């Protein structure tokens, strides 16, 4: 894996909702070398998502619910294959929306994660989720290219992925700083929490 190419492939943005200012929005964008239908399948079918992310189960339809093993679950609010998926994620006010758009022979994926400002604290709250989404989008990219092998959960603990996480955190610090919606103290606190979560102490 080319660590920096994987990091550079992702666009990151953090801001507050322009209307009410009470919602923190985390946006990621990445291009994948496949058609929307194939990418949608990789994102939503249990036998494929387990090969790059986590086991998935539930009543997988609009109006149903889902659970990622050892991670978040939620309700499926909108499901419009192969373009739009909108779900609650871990809490009813934490919402993830995935949008797919064809661009020539590729597909552009946008992932938007919104939470109330009261939950996130500030734009620095992006550091609690951004690095994890970076890792997911990287894993999806490896899978689409036919490079994902073995257990993705075990791979997430490899020295190479831990180093990816370290640099990912730096990118999210920069995104939080660019938002102008978090103090230096809040960003430093978010960074330390992210390091504890995504870059475990080898000791």
N, C-alpha and C positions, 0 to 999 in steps of 0.2 A: 504494500500500500504506500502510495506517495502521500505522506502525511499532509504536506502543505497544499497540494492540489485538492485533496478532499476538503480541507478547511476553506480554501478559496472558492470552492464550487458553491458555497452557501452564502446567500445574501441574508443579513440579519438587521432587524430594525426593532426598536422599542419606542413606544410613545404612549401618551395618554389620549383617551378618546376626545376627538376634537369638539364634540357636542357638549358633553357634560363634564369631562375631565375626571370622572369618577371610575374609569375603567383603564387598566393597564393592558396594552396590546403588544404581544410579541409576534413578530412576523418573520418567517423564514421562506426563502425561495430557492429552488434548485431545479436544474434541467436534467432530464434523464433520457438516454438514447433508446426510447421505445415508444410505442403508441399508447394513448390514454387507456384503452381497454386492458392492455397488459399490465400497466402500472396500477390501475384500479384493482385488478385481480390480485396483484402482489400485496396490496394494502388491505384487502378485505377478506380473502379466502384463508380459512384457518390452516389448511395444509401448505400454504405458501408463506404466510406471515411468520409461522413458527421457524422457518428456515433463515430468517434474517432479524427477527425481533423477539417475540414472546408467544407462547401458546395463547390462543384466543378461543373463547367459547361464549355462548349466550344465544339469545333469540335475535339473530343477526338480520334485522329488517327495520325499515322505518317504523318507529313506534315501539321497537323492541329495546333490548339492552345488551351490553357486552361486558366481558371481564377479561383483562389481560392477566395471566398468571403472575402472581407476585408483584403486581403493579395496579394501576387504576382501572376502574370500571365506570360505567355510566349508561345514560340513555341515548338512543339513536334518534336524534331530532329530525334530521333530513338525510335522505339517502337517494341520490339521483345519479345512478351509474351512467357513464364513467366520469362524471364531472364534479360532483359536490357531495361531500360527507360532512355532517355537522353533528357533534356529540357533546354531551356533558362528560367531564373527565375528572373523576375523583370527588367532585362536589357539584351540586346543581348550578352554582354560579360560575364554575370554571368550565369554559366552553372552548372546544377545539373545532376549527373548521378547516377542511382540506379541499383545495380547489385544483383541478387538473385542466390544462389547456394545451391543445396540440399546437406545435410550432415546427413547421416542416415535418421532418421525420422524428422529431423529439417530442417530449411532453414536459411542460413547465409545471412544477408542483409548487403551490403556495400553501403553507401551513400557518394558520393564525390562531393563537391561544390568548384568550381574554379572561381576565379575572378582575373582580372589584378592587379598586385602589385600597379599600379597607383590608382586604386579604393580602395583597401584595406589599403594602406598606409604602412603596414608591416604585419608580421604574427599575430600581435595583432588584426588585422581585423577579425580574427576568433571569437573574443568575440562578434561581432555584429550578428553572425548567429549561432554559435555553441550551445548556450543554447536553442535557439528555436528549433533546430533539435533534441537536447536531449529530449525536451518535446514531440515532435512529435513521436519519437521512443518509448518513454515510453507509450504514449497514444495508439500506435499501439500494443504494448505488452499487455496492459490491454484488448484491444479489442479482440485480438487473443485468450486470455485466458478466454474470456467471462465475464470479470470483468468491462468493461466500461459501465457506466450507465449515463443517463441524458444528459445534454447539454455539450459537450466538451469545448466550449468557456467559459461557466460559471465555469466549473471545473478548467480551467486554472487560474482562479482568486482566487481559494480557498487557505487558509493558508498553506495547505499541499503542494500544487504545487508551491506556492511562495517559500517555504522553499527548495523544490527540486531545483528550479531555482538558489537559492543562492549557494547551494553546487555545482550545475552544473557549475556556473561561476568560482568557485575555481578550478574545474577540467580543465576548458579551459585556465585559467591563467597558470596552470602547463604545459599544452600542448604547449602554446605559448612560455613559458620559455624554454622548452625542444627543441624547434625548432631552437633556436639560431638565429632567424631571426627577432627579435624585441628587442628594448631597454627596460629597466625597466620603463622608462617614458612612452613609447608607450603602454606597457602592463597595466600600472596603469590607463592610460587614457581610454583604452578599457574596463577595469574592471569597472570603474565608469560609463561609457556609458551603459554597460550591466546591471549594478545594476539599473540604472534609467529606463531602458526598461523592465526588467524582474522581478524586485523586487520593485514594487511601494511603495512609502512612504504611510503607512496607514493613515497618517494625511490628 
